[in-house]
Amino acid sequence: MELWDAFVNSVDKNLKYLEDEYGFKKVSVQLPFVIYESSFLRIRVYYECGGRFELDLDIEPFERIDKLGRSFDLAGIIHLHNLVEYRKYEVRYPRTKEEIETGVQELARLLKEYGAAVLHGDFYDLRELAELSYEAEEILKKNPRLALEKTLDRFADELFLKYAKKHRKHT
């Protein structure tokens, strides 16, 4: 439980801005999640300290944006805004207190930098991600071999570049 406590303390410290700047409230601290909610959004920060040691977060709007009601990951939002930063992004698997602190700091920075509009209630990026997901699913249904012919990253990059052009018009 030492790693879990380090995770919770790091989340409290590094994601405090959710409460101070965006009006979120911490609503739950129960392994493997620390959950924050606003009136329109839930942020789940998770750390599987007893299993794979995965550290990441997801974003779930209370408004149903995705047809299946799925949550959105931070990587997708970063991919919409900055391909270079997306390439550097990786899910972390920290096994020490120091690695947990570094990982949570990075998640907090990326969420604030690339997810600020979403945190304020502007779901444009989430709608774009949902549309992108549907489009990718339809393309792969029609041509399943495409997933084998191209790397999934290249496939996603091509779709994201299309949406990046559209996104620049929105901002």
Stockholm file with secondary structure:
# STOCKHOLM 1.0

chainA/1-171         MELWDAFVNSVDKNLKYLEDEYGFKKVSVQLPFVIYESSFLRIRVYYECGGRFELDLDIEPFERIDKLGRSFDLAGIIHLHNLVEYRKYEVRYPRTKEEIETGVQELARLLKEYGAAVLHGDFYDLRELAELSYEAEEILKKNPRLALEKTLDRFADELFLKYAKKHRKHT
#=GR chainA/1-171 SS CHHHHHHHHHHHHHTHHHHHHHCCEEEEEETTEEEEECSSEEEEEEECTTTTCCEEEEEEESSCCSTTCCCEEHHHHHHHHCHHHHHHCCCBCCCSHHHHHHHHHHHHHHHHHHSHHHHTTCCHHHHHHHHHHHHHHHHHHHCTTHHHHSCHHHHHHHHHHHHHHHHHHHC
#=GC SS_cons         CHHHHHHHHHHHHHTHHHHHHHCCEEEEEETTEEEEECSSEEEEEEECTTTTCCEEEEEEESSCCSTTCCCEEHHHHHHHHCHHHHHHCCCBCCCSHHHHHHHHHHHHHHHHHHSHHHHTTCCHHHHHHHHHHHHHHHHHHHCTTHHHHSCHHHHHHHHHHHHHHHHHHHC
//
